[in-house]
Amino acid sequence: MATSSEVFSQFDISEHEKDKLVGEVIRYILFKTEQSSGCPIKRDELTLLITSKGYRQRNLPAFVINEAKSKLSSIFGYEMRELQRSRPSAANPGRASQSQQSVSDAKSYIITSQLPADIYRKFVEDKSLSHMTGLTFVVVGIIHLGGGKMTEENLWHHLRRLGLNENEENDPNFGNAKLALEALVQQRYLQREKVNGPDGNTIYYELAERALDADVYDKIKEYVTQIVQKDVTSMEAD
């Protein structure tokens, strides 16, 4: 297997040019992640960042992105992870319209901290965003209990019971409730699908890549199991 230096030697650019491109990709990833509240960054965006500078070497973007990935880990303590956009399941009849099936399975990336959880919470975690973390956890948990997929109507039924109404536009924590839920779609915790059926269009929400990530999914299952066990214990005590 060729080393990084051997691969780099194939490109007709200087070490300084390479370092500059890697730095620009890293800055773009960090700033875009902050500005978009953690929404995945498409590989095409990073490729364009390189080719727009006039570089046309075929494998250069992949090389620069891999170098940026390595430096994000060694210098900034972030793991740059690739998301492969999943297809909505075909559990329901009818032809999907405005479905994410029509979206190209383009590669995208997110960055996650490699710090231990206790250190991250103490020194890095933004407490002002804890309400969105809580909403994410609750919504993913509800859909998990629903088998990984449920209708929009059913999801809002459960959220209303918890005090969040889909018609609320000035919630003290979330502002526009519908936009708060949409943010989870953009961040790829959920995917939304509109299905045409005999009774009209029905919108479904399904767990997406980030919610199905092993770390997140295992924490959800552990928490749900604890709640169920507490409920069973309480019922037995009564």
C-alpha beads as a LAMMPS data file, in Angstrom:
LAMMPS data file: protein, C-alpha beads

238 atoms
237 bonds

1 atom types
1 bond types

-500.0 500.0 xlo xhi
-500.0 500.0 ylo yhi
-500.0 500.0 zlo zhi

Masses

1 110.0

Atoms # bond

1 1 1 0.000 0.000 0.000
2 1 1 1.352 3.393 -1.019
3 1 1 2.290 5.832 1.751
4 1 1 0.874 9.343 1.970
5 1 1 4.148 10.768 0.640
6 1 1 4.139 8.377 -2.308
7 1 1 0.558 9.296 -3.193
8 1 1 1.338 13.022 -2.840
9 1 1 4.288 12.697 -5.215
10 1 1 1.822 11.872 -8.012
11 1 1 0.427 15.409 -7.920
12 1 1 2.245 18.303 -9.554
13 1 1 1.866 20.657 -6.578
14 1 1 4.192 21.852 -3.836
15 1 1 4.079 20.871 -0.184
16 1 1 2.992 24.429 0.614
17 1 1 0.072 24.200 -1.830
18 1 1 -0.988 20.875 -0.355
19 1 1 -0.877 22.201 3.221
20 1 1 -2.875 25.253 2.169
21 1 1 -5.603 23.109 0.586
22 1 1 -5.770 20.846 3.640
23 1 1 -6.043 23.893 5.902
24 1 1 -8.872 25.359 3.825
25 1 1 -10.809 22.071 3.953
26 1 1 -10.365 21.879 7.735
27 1 1 -11.534 25.481 8.212
28 1 1 -14.537 24.864 5.982
29 1 1 -15.520 21.743 7.924
30 1 1 -15.196 23.435 11.328
31 1 1 -17.044 26.628 10.369
32 1 1 -19.756 24.850 8.363
33 1 1 -20.388 22.421 11.232
34 1 1 -20.787 25.341 13.643
35 1 1 -22.966 27.418 11.317
36 1 1 -25.274 24.552 10.342
37 1 1 -25.678 23.105 13.862
38 1 1 -23.908 19.900 12.937
39 1 1 -25.599 19.156 9.613
40 1 1 -23.547 16.757 7.446
41 1 1 -21.197 18.295 4.911
42 1 1 -21.387 16.856 1.404
43 1 1 -18.240 15.481 -0.150
44 1 1 -19.096 17.449 -3.301
45 1 1 -18.731 20.689 -1.320
46 1 1 -15.214 19.754 -0.237
47 1 1 -14.294 18.614 -3.742
48 1 1 -15.520 21.900 -5.207
49 1 1 -13.467 23.812 -2.653
50 1 1 -10.369 22.207 -4.172
51 1 1 -11.257 22.167 -7.873
52 1 1 -12.438 25.797 -7.762
53 1 1 -8.810 26.754 -7.084
54 1 1 -7.904 25.463 -10.533
55 1 1 -6.609 22.049 -9.496
56 1 1 -7.834 19.322 -11.851
57 1 1 -5.786 16.293 -10.734
58 1 1 -8.273 13.446 -10.574
59 1 1 -7.392 11.988 -7.168
60 1 1 -6.271 15.199 -5.465
61 1 1 -9.595 15.950 -3.697
62 1 1 -9.697 12.484 -2.114
63 1 1 -6.087 12.859 -0.976
64 1 1 -6.660 16.313 0.544
65 1 1 -9.863 15.203 2.301
66 1 1 -8.026 12.225 3.816
67 1 1 -5.204 14.480 4.974
68 1 1 -7.752 16.837 6.544
69 1 1 -9.401 13.879 8.264
70 1 1 -6.064 12.843 9.767
71 1 1 -5.232 16.346 11.025
72 1 1 -8.723 16.891 12.455
73 1 1 -8.067 13.834 14.610
74 1 1 -4.440 14.437 15.598
75 1 1 -4.641 18.211 16.131
76 1 1 -8.264 19.051 16.942
77 1 1 -9.455 15.807 18.518
78 1 1 -12.323 15.275 16.070
79 1 1 -13.247 12.107 14.247
80 1 1 -14.421 12.852 10.710
81 1 1 -16.996 10.184 9.893
82 1 1 -18.595 9.364 6.569
83 1 1 -22.368 9.013 6.360
84 1 1 -23.896 6.959 3.585
85 1 1 -27.412 8.266 3.038
86 1 1 -29.860 5.426 3.649
87 1 1 -33.007 4.783 1.664
88 1 1 -36.433 5.045 3.308
89 1 1 -37.859 1.580 3.956
90 1 1 -40.558 0.226 1.695
91 1 1 -42.792 -0.954 4.525
92 1 1 -45.813 0.961 3.243
93 1 1 -47.680 0.584 -0.044
94 1 1 -47.919 3.314 -2.585
95 1 1 -45.460 5.267 -4.641
96 1 1 -43.294 7.725 -2.738
97 1 1 -43.453 11.350 -3.839
98 1 1 -41.172 14.092 -2.541
99 1 1 -39.350 11.167 -0.953
100 1 1 -35.729 11.145 -0.033
101 1 1 -35.526 8.187 -2.408
102 1 1 -35.139 10.841 -5.088
103 1 1 -32.020 12.228 -3.395
104 1 1 -28.673 11.030 -4.646
105 1 1 -26.808 8.732 -2.266
106 1 1 -24.025 11.308 -2.052
107 1 1 -21.326 10.864 0.552
108 1 1 -21.298 13.327 3.417
109 1 1 -19.330 13.826 6.610
110 1 1 -19.847 14.787 10.237
111 1 1 -17.270 15.401 12.948
112 1 1 -17.566 14.033 16.468
113 1 1 -15.372 14.694 19.485
114 1 1 -12.894 12.000 20.483
115 1 1 -12.670 13.331 24.038
116 1 1 -13.936 11.198 26.932
117 1 1 -17.585 11.985 27.673
118 1 1 -16.917 13.543 31.103
119 1 1 -14.203 15.875 29.781
120 1 1 -16.344 16.839 26.786
121 1 1 -19.281 17.745 29.043
122 1 1 -17.055 19.806 31.345
123 1 1 -14.975 21.761 28.858
124 1 1 -16.584 21.605 25.400
125 1 1 -20.323 20.959 25.511
126 1 1 -22.495 24.006 24.788
127 1 1 -25.082 24.022 27.571
128 1 1 -27.243 26.476 25.611
129 1 1 -27.984 23.662 23.129
130 1 1 -29.004 21.097 25.730
131 1 1 -32.701 21.545 24.875
132 1 1 -32.062 20.385 21.295
133 1 1 -30.020 17.444 22.557
134 1 1 -32.971 16.529 24.757
135 1 1 -35.436 16.862 21.879
136 1 1 -33.246 14.679 19.676
137 1 1 -33.067 12.013 22.354
138 1 1 -36.840 12.082 22.949
139 1 1 -37.835 11.996 19.263
140 1 1 -35.370 9.217 18.419
141 1 1 -36.587 7.288 21.478
142 1 1 -40.244 7.636 20.477
143 1 1 -39.607 6.435 16.936
144 1 1 -37.390 3.635 18.223
145 1 1 -40.258 2.418 20.405
146 1 1 -42.534 2.693 17.371
147 1 1 -40.404 0.195 15.462
148 1 1 -38.060 2.689 13.811
149 1 1 -40.746 4.388 11.715
150 1 1 -44.041 6.170 12.344
151 1 1 -46.445 8.632 10.760
152 1 1 -46.062 12.355 11.304
153 1 1 -49.496 12.428 12.943
154 1 1 -48.528 9.732 15.431
155 1 1 -45.211 11.390 16.249
156 1 1 -46.847 14.741 16.999
157 1 1 -49.472 12.955 19.088
158 1 1 -46.697 11.758 21.405
159 1 1 -44.879 15.109 21.371
160 1 1 -48.079 16.973 22.286
161 1 1 -48.378 14.749 25.340
162 1 1 -44.921 15.987 26.319
163 1 1 -45.919 19.626 25.830
164 1 1 -44.640 20.350 22.314
165 1 1 -47.312 21.354 19.787
166 1 1 -46.738 21.327 16.021
167 1 1 -48.569 24.662 15.673
168 1 1 -46.331 26.410 18.207
169 1 1 -44.179 29.064 16.553
170 1 1 -42.782 30.746 19.663
171 1 1 -41.917 27.949 22.045
172 1 1 -39.562 29.331 24.748
173 1 1 -37.026 26.587 24.049
174 1 1 -37.499 25.579 20.426
175 1 1 -39.133 28.556 18.728
176 1 1 -40.987 27.111 15.737
177 1 1 -41.720 23.489 16.708
178 1 1 -41.961 22.249 13.120
179 1 1 -38.601 23.789 12.251
180 1 1 -37.076 22.154 15.330
181 1 1 -38.213 18.774 14.034
182 1 1 -37.004 19.655 10.530
183 1 1 -33.547 20.334 12.004
184 1 1 -33.347 16.667 13.024
185 1 1 -34.021 15.717 9.396
186 1 1 -31.293 18.062 8.162
187 1 1 -28.865 16.669 10.742
188 1 1 -29.726 13.130 9.554
189 1 1 -31.166 11.805 12.791
190 1 1 -34.450 11.357 10.918
191 1 1 -35.552 10.983 7.337
192 1 1 -38.947 12.010 6.094
193 1 1 -40.942 10.290 3.375
194 1 1 -44.257 11.219 1.786
195 1 1 -46.237 8.198 0.582
196 1 1 -49.230 8.253 -1.751
197 1 1 -51.978 5.915 -0.576
198 1 1 -55.687 5.346 -1.250
199 1 1 -56.568 7.874 1.460
200 1 1 -54.168 10.553 0.222
201 1 1 -50.609 11.470 1.198
202 1 1 -49.121 10.284 4.481
203 1 1 -45.820 11.555 5.861
204 1 1 -43.590 9.089 7.700
205 1 1 -40.572 9.724 9.885
206 1 1 -37.899 7.052 10.073
207 1 1 -34.588 6.781 11.933
208 1 1 -31.683 7.897 9.739
209 1 1 -27.942 7.287 9.804
210 1 1 -26.969 9.254 12.906
211 1 1 -29.787 7.775 14.991
212 1 1 -28.738 4.307 13.861
213 1 1 -25.116 4.919 14.818
214 1 1 -24.092 2.221 17.310
215 1 1 -23.199 4.652 20.114
216 1 1 -26.442 6.635 19.847
217 1 1 -28.651 3.601 19.253
218 1 1 -27.204 1.659 22.189
219 1 1 -27.725 4.610 24.552
220 1 1 -31.344 4.939 23.417
221 1 1 -31.999 1.229 23.942
222 1 1 -30.357 1.326 27.371
223 1 1 -32.418 4.329 28.473
224 1 1 -35.692 2.888 27.139
225 1 1 -34.966 -0.424 28.896
226 1 1 -34.416 1.416 32.180
227 1 1 -37.738 3.250 31.832
228 1 1 -39.618 0.030 31.041
229 1 1 -38.021 -1.739 33.997
230 1 1 -39.002 1.116 36.327
231 1 1 -42.585 1.011 35.057
232 1 1 -42.762 -2.765 35.578
233 1 1 -41.309 -2.446 39.072
234 1 1 -43.808 0.299 39.923
235 1 1 -46.735 -1.776 38.660
236 1 1 -45.583 -4.786 40.654
237 1 1 -45.283 -2.637 43.790
238 1 1 -48.867 -1.398 43.341

Bonds

1 1 1 2
2 1 2 3
3 1 3 4
4 1 4 5
5 1 5 6
6 1 6 7
7 1 7 8
8 1 8 9
9 1 9 10
10 1 10 11
11 1 11 12
12 1 12 13
13 1 13 14
14 1 14 15
15 1 15 16
16 1 16 17
17 1 17 18
18 1 18 19
19 1 19 20
20 1 20 21
21 1 21 22
22 1 22 23
23 1 23 24
24 1 24 25
25 1 25 26
26 1 26 27
27 1 27 28
28 1 28 29
29 1 29 30
30 1 30 31
31 1 31 32
32 1 32 33
33 1 33 34
34 1 34 35
35 1 35 36
36 1 36 37
37 1 37 38
38 1 38 39
39 1 39 40
40 1 40 41
41 1 41 42
42 1 42 43
43 1 43 44
44 1 44 45
45 1 45 46
46 1 46 47
47 1 47 48
48 1 48 49
49 1 49 50
50 1 50 51
51 1 51 52
52 1 52 53
53 1 53 54
54 1 54 55
55 1 55 56
56 1 56 57
57 1 57 58
58 1 58 59
59 1 59 60
60 1 60 61
61 1 61 62
62 1 62 63
63 1 63 64
64 1 64 65
65 1 65 66
66 1 66 67
67 1 67 68
68 1 68 69
69 1 69 70
70 1 70 71
71 1 71 72
72 1 72 73
73 1 73 74
74 1 74 75
75 1 75 76
76 1 76 77
77 1 77 78
78 1 78 79
79 1 79 80
80 1 80 81
81 1 81 82
82 1 82 83
83 1 83 84
84 1 84 85
85 1 85 86
86 1 86 87
87 1 87 88
88 1 88 89
89 1 89 90
90 1 90 91
91 1 91 92
92 1 92 93
93 1 93 94
94 1 94 95
95 1 95 96
96 1 96 97
97 1 97 98
98 1 98 99
99 1 99 100
100 1 100 101
101 1 101 102
102 1 102 103
103 1 103 104
104 1 104 105
105 1 105 106
106 1 106 107
107 1 107 108
108 1 108 109
109 1 109 110
110 1 110 111
111 1 111 112
112 1 112 113
113 1 113 114
114 1 114 115
115 1 115 116
116 1 116 117
117 1 117 118
118 1 118 119
119 1 119 120
120 1 120 121
121 1 121 122
122 1 122 123
123 1 123 124
124 1 124 125
125 1 125 126
126 1 126 127
127 1 127 128
128 1 128 129
129 1 129 130
130 1 130 131
131 1 131 132
132 1 132 133
133 1 133 134
134 1 134 135
135 1 135 136
136 1 136 137
137 1 137 138
138 1 138 139
139 1 139 140
140 1 140 141
141 1 141 142
142 1 142 143
143 1 143 144
144 1 144 145
145 1 145 146
146 1 146 147
147 1 147 148
148 1 148 149
149 1 149 150
150 1 150 151
151 1 151 152
152 1 152 153
153 1 153 154
154 1 154 155
155 1 155 156
156 1 156 157
157 1 157 158
158 1 158 159
159 1 159 160
160 1 160 161
161 1 161 162
162 1 162 163
163 1 163 164
164 1 164 165
165 1 165 166
166 1 166 167
167 1 167 168
168 1 168 169
169 1 169 170
170 1 170 171
171 1 171 172
172 1 172 173
173 1 173 174
174 1 174 175
175 1 175 176
176 1 176 177
177 1 177 178
178 1 178 179
179 1 179 180
180 1 180 181
181 1 181 182
182 1 182 183
183 1 183 184
184 1 184 185
185 1 185 186
186 1 186 187
187 1 187 188
188 1 188 189
189 1 189 190
190 1 190 191
191 1 191 192
192 1 192 193
193 1 193 194
194 1 194 195
195 1 195 196
196 1 196 197
197 1 197 198
198 1 198 199
199 1 199 200
200 1 200 201
201 1 201 202
202 1 202 203
203 1 203 204
204 1 204 205
205 1 205 206
206 1 206 207
207 1 207 208
208 1 208 209
209 1 209 210
210 1 210 211
211 1 211 212
212 1 212 213
213 1 213 214
214 1 214 215
215 1 215 216
216 1 216 217
217 1 217 218
218 1 218 219
219 1 219 220
220 1 220 221
221 1 221 222
222 1 222 223
223 1 223 224
224 1 224 225
225 1 225 226
226 1 226 227
227 1 227 228
228 1 228 229
229 1 229 230
230 1 230 231
231 1 231 232
232 1 232 233
233 1 233 234
234 1 234 235
235 1 235 236
236 1 236 237
237 1 237 238
